[in-house]
């Protein structure tokens, strides 16, 4: 397979405002196997570089208009793979140092010896090749590291989700709770017009929102009756515990962490763990708060039956403005009302068909 740089690896651009100096240098480079392009000014050189790739540029330092130092800066900025050698009659050391500091690979003073030019060009091309190889190696290495990081994150997250699923298996009354909360949360987010990335974060946060219950005593988690005050305070440590478990892995997934940490905050500021109020509570957490509460009210417990959907929705509305975000509540209620009307129309349609079929018999 042809290397992507081979097509331009032997193309050279010579920049000098004196044609009498450009031509012999071009002939020398052609004898060395280069395809040579010539420019009589820095502006012309930039036009050539914009049209075709070049591996090497030999440029005079002192030219009319844009000088060689300014040209060097533009080439380093726009065409960093071009090896640049500066040519000049100025012999001051500070000039040479400034060109090298600006990114030139070498500096040759006039009048130059052709053999010296050949040696310097060879060194510059070798240096260019090594720099490119090192950069490509770093890029490949960074890509592999990034791929491995993603894979490790997937494996770790899969383990966390498995723990969350195992936690629910301990309590038959909340089995499937996190999946339902995730689904409700995604539906609310889409109803509110949130973007795909936020919907994904809310769904993932819904799956993981109760993962901190891993640290809750099983005697409290599975208690068959109402909780005491101490037991309730103990179980409500799970948002902060879940955040601590997930933060090392998902520190860049702030929306997911917001859901896990803040889904038991209340709009009136009396929630946990941070006592946030109003818009201080992230929207994603306010969404999962509604979804979580609805599913909890609908779930049957040993000491009470689950509520009917209409009663659970009415309770959400009663707590809107104090515990829940009213906008989120209305979006959720609207979803259920729409789904219910669709189901009712479908049922009515089926009954009409059965009635019509019966009358035809």
N, C-alpha and C positions, 0 to 999 in steps of 0.2 A: 504494500500500500504506500502511496506517495505521501511523504511527510507534508503537512499543511503549509510549512514554511519554505519548502524546497523551490517552489515556483518563483520566489523573490529573493532567495538566499544569495544570489550572485548579481543583484542589480545595485548599481552605485549611482549616486547623484553628486555631481561636482558643481559647487556654487562659487563663482568668482566673477566680479564685474570686469575682469580683463580676460578677453578671449585668448590672448597669447599665452596666458598661464593655464587656462582651462584645457585647451586642446592637447598639449603634450601629456598632461596628467591623465586625460581621458584615454589616450593611446596606451599609456603605461598600464592602466587598470584593465583595459581590454585584452592586453597581452596576458594579464593574470587571470583571464577567464570571466571578467565582469562584463555585464551589459551596462554601458555608461549612458547616463542622461546628463545634460548640461543646463545650468540656469545662470543668467547674467545678473540676477538680483535675488535678494531674500524673498521678495514677493513672488517672483516667478518660481522659486523653489517650492514655496508653499502650495502654489497651484498644481505643480507636478505631483507633490506628495498627496494631494487630495484626490488625484486621479488614479494613482497606481502605487502599490507597496514598494518600498525600497529597504534594503538591508543596511546600506552604508551611505553616509553623507560626508563628503570632504568639503568644508566650507571656509572661505576666507573670513577673517575677523573684521577687517575694515572695508566696508562697502558703502556706497551712497544709499540714501534712504534708510531702510531697516538694516542695522549692522549685523554682523555674525553672532554677536552675543544675544541680541534679541531673537534672532532666528533660532538659536540653540534653545532658548527658553520655550518658544512655541513648539518646536519639534519634540522636546522632552514632555511637554504637556499633552500634545495631540497624538504623537507617534512614538511612544516610549520604547518600542522595539528597534528603532533605528540606531545603529552605532554611529556616533558623530566624532569626527576628528577635525580639529580646528587648525587652519593654516594662516600664518601671518608673519609679517616682517618685524613685528614688535617682539623684542626679546626680554622684556621685563618679567621677572619671576612672578610678580603679583598678578599680571595678566594671565599667565599660564594657570596659576592656582585658582583664579576666579572662574576660568572656563571649566576646569576639572570639577570645581565645587558645584557648578551649574549643571553638570551631567555629561560633559564631554568625556569620551573614553581616552582621548589622547590629544596632544598638542604638538604641532610640527612648525618650526620656524623656517621662513624663507631666507635665502635660497635653500631649497631642500635637495638632498641627495636621493636619487630615485630608489636606490637599494634600501635606504632608510625608510622611505615611504612604504615600500613593499613589506618590510619587517613590521612596521607599526600597524599597517592594515591587517596583516595576519594576526597580530596580537589582539587587535580590536575585535575581529570576527570571532576569534576563539573565546574572548571574554563575553561577547554577545551570546554565543551559543551556550556557554555555561550558565549565564544569567537566565536565559529562557528555560533551560533544562531544570534549573533549580526552582524557578517559578512554577513550571508545570508540575514538578514533583510535589511542591507545597499544595498546589490546587487539588491534585489527586488525593493527597493525604488528607486535606481538609474535607474533601467530599466523602472519603471513607469514614472519617471521624464523625461527620454529620450523619451519615447513614447509620452508623453503629449507635449513635446517640438516639436517633429516632427509634431504632429497633429496641434498644434498652428501655426507652420510655414506653413503647408499646407493651413489652413484656411486663414491666413493673405495673403499668396501668391495668393490664389484664389480671395480674395478681391481686391488685386492690379491688377490682370489680368482682373477682372470685371471692375475696373475703367478704365483700358486701353481700353477695349472694348467699354465702355460707351463714352470715349473720341472720339473714331473713329465714333461713331454713330452721333456725333455732326457735322461731316464733311462728307457728302456723297461722296466727291471726294477722300477720303483716306480710305474708308471703306475696311477692310480686309488687310490693308497695313502691319500691324505688323505680321499677320499670314504669309503673303507672304514673308516678310523679314526673318522671322524665318525659313521658309522652304528653301529659297535660301541659307541662311547662313549654315544650316545643310548640304545641298548638296555640298557647297564649301568645308566645313570642311572634309567631307568624301572623296571628290576628292583629297584633299591635304594629305590624309592618317592620319588624326588626330584620336586619340582614342575616344572610346564611351563616356567617361566622358566629354571630351572637346566638343564633338558634342552636347551633352545634354546642356552644359552650353551656347553654342553659340545659340542654338535654344531657350532656355529660355531668354537669353539676347535679342534676336531678338523680342520676344514677348513683352518685357518690355522696349525696347530701347527708346520709346517716352513717357513713363509714366510721365516724368517731364512736359509735355505739359498741364497737369492738372493745373499748375500754370500760364499758358500763358493766357493773356486776350482773350476772345472769339472774340472781335472785330478784333484782329490781326489774330487769328487762322482761322477765317472764312472770312477774307477780300477777296472780289471778284476780286481784282486786285493785281499788283505787290506791294511788301512791300517797305516802306521807309527804310532808313538806321537805324533809331531809332527802327522801328518795327522789322526789321531783327535782330538787336542786342538783342531786348527783346525776340524774339522767340528762339534765340540761347542760352538762359539761361537754356533751358530745360534739357540738358545733366547733368549739375551739380545739378539742382533741383531734377531730377530723382534719381541721386546717393544718395542725402541726404535723400530722401524718403525711399529708399530701404536698405541703409546701416545698420540701426539698426537690420533689419531682416536677411539680407543676407551677414553679415560681413564675414562669412566663405566661401561664394561663390564668391571668388575674381574675377573669370573669368566673371561671370554674371555682376558684378559691373563694371568691366573694359569695357564691351560692352556699358553699359548704359552711363558711364561717357565719354568715349573716341571715340564714333562712329562718331563724327564730327571733330576729329583731322585730320590734313592733313600731308602727308609725308614731305612736304617742311617746316613744322613748323608753318604755318599760321592759323591753325585751333583753335578750342575752346574745352574745357575751359582752358587747361593747356599749349597750344602751344608746344605740343610734336612733335617730328620729327622722321622720319625713324623708326628704331627698338625700339625706346622709346615707340612707340604706340604698345600696346599689340596686338598680332596676331588676337585674337578673335574680337577686335574692328576694325581692318583693314578689316576683313572678312565682318562684318555687315555693315561697311561703304560702301563697294561695293554693297552689296545686297540692302541697303537702297536707295542709289543713283539711282540704276537701276529701282527699283520699283517707285520711285518718278518721274523719267523721263517718265515712261510708263503711269503714272496716268494722267487723263484728269483734268484740272483745269478750272475755269470759264474764265480765261484770255488767255488760250492756250490749244491746243489739246495735248494728249499724243503722245510721239514719237513712231515710229515703232521700233520693237525689234532690227533690224539691225542698226538703227541710234543711239539707246541708247547704244548698245555694242561698236559702233565706238567712241562715246563720252567717254566711260570708258577708251578705249585705248588711246585716246588723252590726258586724264588727268593722265594716269599711270605714276608714277615717280614723279609727283608734288602733286596731291591730293590722288591718290590711289596707293596701293602696286601692282607693275606690276605682281608679281607672282600670287596674288589673282585674279587680273583682267583676266589673261590668263587662270586660272583654271575655272573661271566663263564663259568666252567666249567659252572655249573648251567644257564645259557642254552643252551650247546652240547649238553649232555647231553639236555636237554628237546627241543631241535630234532632231535637225532639219533634219539631214541626215536620222535618223531612220524614222521620220514622212514622209519624202519624199519617202523613199523606200517603206513604207507601202502604200502610196497613189499610187505610180507607180504599185505596185503589185495588188492593187484593180482594177486599170484601165485595166491592162493586163487581169485579170480574166473576167472583163465585156466585153472586146473586144473578148476574146476567146469564151465567152458564146454567144455573138452576131453572130460570124461567124458560130457557129454550128447550128443556127436557120435556 
